[in-house]
Amino acid sequence: MNQLIDLIYPQNNIVSIVGTCKNAGKTVTLNEIINQAHEKGIKLGLISTGRDGERKDVLTSTEKPPIFVRRGTVLTTVESAIKGEHAGLEIFRVTDYNTPMGRVVIGRATEDGYAEISGPHSSLTIKKMCIEMQELGAELVLIDGSLDRRASAAPYVSDGTILATGAALARNIGGVVERTMHLVNTYSAPVIEDENIRDIAYSAVDMGKTALIAADGSARYIDTVTSLRSGDIISEQLGEDTDSIVLSGSATVDTVKDILLNMKSSLKIIVKDPTRIFIPASDFAILQKMGMKLRVLENVNIIAITVNPYSPEGYCFEPCELLEAMRNAVPHIPVFDVIQGEKLIC
């Protein structure tokens, strides 16, 4: 069976690792990819959409696995996280991007050792820093993301995504699979193929406006400050011939529900990519019954899923049961248990 790194590189150059919840095994996944990349001689860049590598979670105070980096790794951190007990760092640039823990720093590890990886929250800035790290020699850049900062999975930021899930998501295997599948299905929303609609939609997103596209291909634009709670404004403009609605921002429960309750005929709701869809599983099913047809301009490439059978709350699942249940649910996506590794024989 292929290793995780074989699915990642060289097919992709910038990859995000996103957890379905806290303690899903995202940092363990990151460390495993770092180890596998080191074994194959791949030069890495590491960046985070927040902060990772600290020994305790700053919000929950639970123990966290540290991040072990290899000599030559290009990484981003913050001024306050540069400590004597961490791997030595050759600083290339102190950026103008400020965080509560100080400015973001780009540097290279001068020795093997532990490190705290920190970075900007802005997806645009993340992308720029990824490119800068590539220019500094990184062949593969790994973005440490999270579900509440999942913009790192957006296609304009990363080439693909590793989704980390596990026992911390639900107290039974069925619940873990169901909730993970909702995210997989969201990330796999159908892409709009019609070139005329795609051109109009990209223009609307760039202008920050909502677009109403008629069946004949003509379009009208509405000035909406945000897609949030703008469903009533959009609904007033709906006509019998409205075929598609382009939301320049996010698709939320309230906005989509308002549109569905007031639509004159069946229509499609389009967003730029799946990271703009913020609809929980329970509401998603209800909205689908109401006639919701969500479409995207770009899809998220899910490279693989990793599973963690252990929860910090003290319960765990039989590793093979979780692994097989997830593999059966997503036969088209490779699934790995990075906790047990190759010693797990199912």
VMD Tcl script that draws the C-alpha trace (Angstrom):
set ca {
  {0.00 0.00 0.00}
  {1.23 3.50 -0.79}
  {2.48 5.72 2.00}
  {0.65 8.99 2.60}
  {3.56 10.97 1.15}
  {3.30 9.00 -2.13}
  {-0.22 10.37 -2.65}
  {0.86 13.91 -1.78}
  {4.10 14.55 -3.64}
  {5.11 15.29 -6.40}
  {1.48 15.53 -7.57}
  {0.91 18.49 -5.21}
  {3.19 21.30 -4.04}
  {1.03 23.01 -1.41}
  {-1.13 20.78 0.81}
  {-3.37 21.68 3.75}
  {-4.08 19.38 6.69}
  {-7.51 20.07 8.17}
  {-9.02 18.53 11.30}
  {-12.74 17.81 11.61}
  {-12.54 18.89 15.27}
  {-9.99 19.44 18.02}
  {-7.91 16.36 18.89}
  {-8.82 14.60 15.64}
  {-5.18 13.64 15.05}
  {-4.17 16.53 12.79}
  {-0.79 17.13 14.45}
  {0.00 13.39 14.47}
  {-0.83 13.37 10.75}
  {1.44 16.37 10.18}
  {4.32 14.70 12.05}
  {3.86 11.48 10.06}
  {4.01 13.37 6.75}
  {7.10 15.24 7.97}
  {8.80 11.91 8.79}
  {7.86 10.31 5.48}
  {9.03 13.38 3.54}
  {12.35 13.31 5.40}
  {12.86 9.64 4.48}
  {12.38 10.52 0.81}
  {14.60 13.61 0.94}
  {11.77 16.07 0.19}
  {12.50 19.65 1.30}
  {9.58 20.92 3.37}
  {7.97 24.22 4.21}
  {5.62 24.45 7.22}
  {3.02 27.13 7.93}
  {-0.03 27.29 10.20}
  {-3.31 29.18 10.01}
  {-2.99 29.79 13.73}
  {-0.61 28.13 16.17}
  {0.59 24.54 16.48}
  {3.44 22.71 18.14}
  {2.84 24.03 21.66}
  {2.83 21.34 24.35}
  {-0.62 22.26 25.70}
  {-3.70 23.47 23.87}
  {-4.15 27.12 24.86}
  {-7.96 26.74 24.87}
  {-8.54 23.29 26.41}
  {-5.26 22.83 28.36}
  {-5.03 19.26 27.02}
  {-1.63 17.79 26.13}
  {-0.71 18.10 22.45}
  {1.90 16.22 20.43}
  {4.80 18.56 19.62}
  {5.95 19.14 16.04}
  {9.40 17.76 15.26}
  {11.11 19.46 12.33}
  {14.21 18.47 10.42}
  {17.26 20.55 9.66}
  {16.68 22.63 6.52}
  {12.90 22.90 6.95}
  {11.57 26.34 6.01}
  {8.86 27.43 8.44}
  {6.81 30.30 9.81}
  {6.54 31.05 13.50}
  {6.03 34.13 15.68}
  {8.55 36.17 17.63}
  {7.40 34.93 21.06}
  {7.66 31.27 19.97}
  {11.39 31.42 19.19}
  {12.78 29.69 22.29}
  {16.09 28.20 23.33}
  {14.69 24.70 23.80}
  {13.38 24.64 20.22}
  {15.32 23.85 17.05}
  {17.68 26.64 16.04}
  {16.27 29.01 13.46}
  {17.97 31.04 10.74}
  {15.63 34.02 10.30}
  {15.06 35.17 6.73}
  {12.41 37.80 7.33}
  {10.30 39.31 10.09}
  {7.03 40.07 8.32}
  {4.63 42.95 8.88}
  {1.85 40.49 9.76}
  {1.04 40.87 13.46}
  {-0.62 38.29 15.72}
  {-1.42 38.45 19.46}
  {1.87 36.54 19.97}
  {4.00 38.88 17.88}
  {4.97 39.26 14.24}
  {5.12 36.28 11.92}
  {8.70 35.21 11.14}
  {9.94 33.17 8.18}
  {13.08 31.12 8.75}
  {14.91 27.82 8.28}
  {15.63 25.20 10.96}
  {19.40 24.89 11.47}
  {19.05 21.58 13.34}
  {16.56 18.82 14.07}
  {14.26 19.67 16.95}
  {10.85 20.81 18.11}
  {9.18 23.96 16.82}
  {6.01 25.97 17.18}
  {4.46 26.66 13.79}
  {2.40 29.84 13.61}
  {1.15 32.01 10.80}
  {-1.45 34.43 9.49}
  {-5.21 33.87 9.44}
  {-5.72 35.55 6.06}
  {-5.92 32.98 3.26}
  {-4.40 35.47 0.81}
  {-1.40 36.04 3.11}
  {-1.03 32.29 3.67}
  {-0.82 31.76 -0.08}
  {1.78 34.52 -0.47}
  {3.92 33.03 2.32}
  {3.64 29.56 0.80}
  {5.01 30.95 -2.46}
  {7.81 32.72 -0.56}
  {8.76 29.46 1.16}
  {8.90 27.73 -2.22}
  {11.23 30.44 -3.44}
  {13.41 29.70 -0.40}
  {13.75 26.07 -1.47}
  {10.70 24.23 -0.11}
  {9.58 21.54 -2.56}
  {6.42 20.74 -0.60}
  {4.64 23.22 1.69}
  {2.32 21.83 4.38}
  {-0.36 24.12 5.81}
  {-1.52 23.24 9.31}
  {-5.17 24.23 9.18}
  {-8.33 23.56 11.19}
  {-12.04 23.30 10.56}
  {-12.80 26.79 11.92}
  {-10.04 28.16 9.65}
  {-10.69 25.83 6.74}
  {-9.95 28.46 4.08}
  {-6.53 26.79 3.87}
  {-8.30 23.98 1.98}
  {-9.61 26.40 -0.65}
  {-8.34 25.56 -4.15}
  {-6.74 28.99 -4.60}
  {-4.62 28.37 -1.47}
  {-3.64 24.69 -1.63}
  {-3.47 22.00 -4.30}
  {-5.08 19.41 -2.07}
  {-6.19 18.57 1.46}
  {-5.60 15.81 3.99}
  {-8.65 15.46 6.24}
  {-7.93 14.29 9.81}
  {-10.84 12.81 11.76}
  {-11.30 10.54 14.73}
  {-12.95 9.51 17.98}
  {-13.00 13.07 19.34}
  {-15.69 13.89 16.75}
  {-18.38 11.56 18.18}
  {-18.78 8.85 20.83}
  {-19.53 6.08 18.35}
  {-18.00 5.02 15.05}
  {-21.24 5.64 13.15}
  {-21.30 9.24 14.34}
  {-17.66 9.81 13.33}
  {-18.30 8.40 9.86}
  {-21.53 10.36 9.39}
  {-20.05 13.71 10.41}
  {-16.90 13.14 8.39}
  {-18.96 12.16 5.35}
  {-20.89 15.44 5.60}
  {-17.64 17.36 5.23}
  {-16.46 15.06 2.41}
  {-19.76 15.55 0.58}
  {-19.60 19.32 1.10}
  {-16.05 19.45 -0.24}
  {-17.23 17.38 -3.23}
  {-20.09 19.69 -4.24}
  {-20.77 19.57 -8.03}
  {-18.84 22.02 -10.18}
  {-20.69 24.32 -12.59}
  {-19.65 23.30 -16.11}
  {-21.45 25.94 -18.22}
  {-18.74 28.38 -19.35}
  {-21.08 31.39 -19.57}
  {-22.34 30.86 -16.03}
  {-18.78 30.33 -14.80}
  {-17.63 33.62 -16.36}
  {-20.53 35.53 -14.80}
  {-19.98 33.85 -11.43}
  {-16.26 34.64 -11.32}
  {-17.03 38.28 -12.16}
  {-19.64 38.46 -9.38}
  {-17.22 36.98 -6.84}
  {-14.47 39.41 -7.91}
  {-16.85 42.38 -7.62}
  {-18.26 41.18 -4.30}
  {-21.81 41.21 -5.66}
  {-24.67 38.73 -5.88}
  {-25.59 37.72 -9.43}
  {-28.97 36.51 -10.65}
  {-28.57 34.54 -13.88}
  {-31.61 33.97 -16.07}
  {-32.31 30.88 -18.17}
  {-31.26 32.80 -21.32}
  {-27.82 33.47 -19.83}
  {-28.35 37.15 -19.00}
  {-27.36 38.41 -15.57}
  {-28.36 41.07 -13.05}
  {-26.16 42.11 -10.15}
  {-27.28 43.03 -6.63}
  {-25.17 45.06 -4.22}
  {-25.03 42.99 -1.04}
  {-22.49 43.98 1.59}
  {-22.27 40.32 2.61}
  {-24.03 37.06 1.78}
  {-24.81 36.65 5.47}
  {-28.50 37.27 6.16}
  {-28.98 38.75 2.71}
  {-31.56 36.15 1.67}
  {-34.49 38.56 1.99}
  {-32.78 41.13 -0.26}
  {-31.99 38.48 -2.86}
  {-35.49 36.97 -2.63}
  {-37.12 40.27 -3.59}
  {-35.25 40.14 -6.92}
  {-36.12 36.56 -7.89}
  {-38.10 36.06 -11.10}
  {-39.75 33.19 -12.91}
  {-36.74 32.92 -15.20}
  {-34.04 32.95 -12.50}
  {-31.91 29.88 -13.16}
  {-28.91 30.46 -10.87}
  {-27.84 32.69 -7.98}
  {-24.18 33.46 -7.38}
  {-23.24 34.33 -3.79}
  {-19.96 36.24 -3.64}
  {-19.51 35.25 0.01}
  {-20.74 32.23 1.94}
  {-23.78 30.00 1.70}
  {-25.36 29.93 5.16}
  {-28.53 28.31 6.47}
  {-30.53 31.55 6.81}
  {-29.59 32.92 3.38}
  {-30.24 29.67 1.54}
  {-33.53 29.07 3.37}
  {-34.82 32.55 2.48}
  {-33.99 31.94 -1.18}
  {-35.66 28.51 -1.26}
  {-38.82 29.79 0.41}
  {-39.18 32.57 -2.18}
  {-37.92 31.00 -5.41}
  {-40.39 31.01 -8.29}
  {-38.84 27.98 -9.97}
  {-36.03 25.48 -9.42}
  {-32.61 27.17 -9.31}
  {-28.96 26.59 -8.46}
  {-27.03 28.43 -5.74}
  {-23.37 28.93 -6.64}
  {-20.40 29.79 -4.40}
  {-16.71 30.02 -5.28}
  {-15.63 26.82 -3.54}
  {-16.82 24.39 -0.81}
  {-15.02 26.25 1.99}
  {-17.69 28.94 1.51}
  {-20.48 26.48 2.49}
  {-21.45 26.79 6.16}
  {-24.43 24.46 6.55}
  {-24.51 21.80 9.32}
  {-25.49 18.24 8.39}
  {-28.96 18.41 9.98}
  {-29.85 21.62 8.13}
  {-28.26 20.37 4.91}
  {-30.71 17.46 4.70}
  {-33.69 19.75 5.35}
  {-32.59 22.29 2.73}
  {-32.08 19.55 0.17}
  {-35.68 18.43 0.70}
  {-36.70 22.05 0.10}
  {-34.97 21.92 -3.30}
  {-31.46 23.20 -2.56}
  {-29.01 22.68 -5.44}
  {-25.56 23.86 -4.37}
  {-22.84 24.27 -6.98}
  {-19.23 25.51 -6.87}
  {-16.75 27.04 -9.31}
  {-13.82 25.08 -7.90}
  {-13.72 21.91 -5.85}
  {-11.50 20.77 -2.99}
  {-9.12 17.92 -3.80}
  {-9.28 15.52 -0.83}
  {-6.05 13.55 -1.16}
  {-6.62 11.24 1.80}
  {-8.34 10.87 5.17}
  {-6.57 9.94 8.40}
  {-8.36 8.42 11.39}
  {-7.52 8.56 15.10}
  {-9.31 5.94 17.23}
  {-8.48 7.68 20.52}
  {-10.27 10.57 22.26}
  {-8.72 12.74 25.00}
  {-11.98 12.27 26.92}
  {-10.89 8.74 27.78}
  {-12.73 6.53 25.30}
  {-11.46 4.84 22.16}
  {-12.61 2.64 19.29}
  {-11.22 -0.64 18.03}
  {-8.74 0.68 15.43}
  {-9.63 -1.80 12.66}
  {-13.37 -1.16 13.06}
  {-12.94 2.60 12.63}
  {-10.52 2.22 9.73}
  {-12.72 -0.26 7.85}
  {-15.91 1.75 8.51}
  {-14.33 4.88 7.05}
  {-12.86 3.02 4.08}
  {-16.27 1.51 3.31}
  {-17.90 4.95 3.50}
  {-15.39 6.56 1.12}
  {-14.05 3.83 -1.17}
  {-12.81 6.50 -3.61}
  {-10.54 8.19 -1.02}
  {-7.51 6.49 0.63}
  {-7.85 6.21 4.43}
  {-4.93 5.79 6.87}
  {-4.59 5.21 10.60}
  {-1.49 7.29 11.36}
  {-1.67 6.43 15.08}
  {-1.20 2.66 14.58}
  {0.67 3.01 11.30}
  {1.84 0.02 9.31}
  {1.69 -2.28 12.34}
  {-2.12 -2.23 12.14}
  {-3.24 -5.33 10.24}
  {-6.98 -5.55 9.61}
}
mol new
graphics top color blue
foreach p $ca { graphics top sphere $p radius 0.5 }
foreach p [lrange $ca 0 end-1] q [lrange $ca 1 end] { graphics top cylinder $p $q radius 0.2 }
display resetview
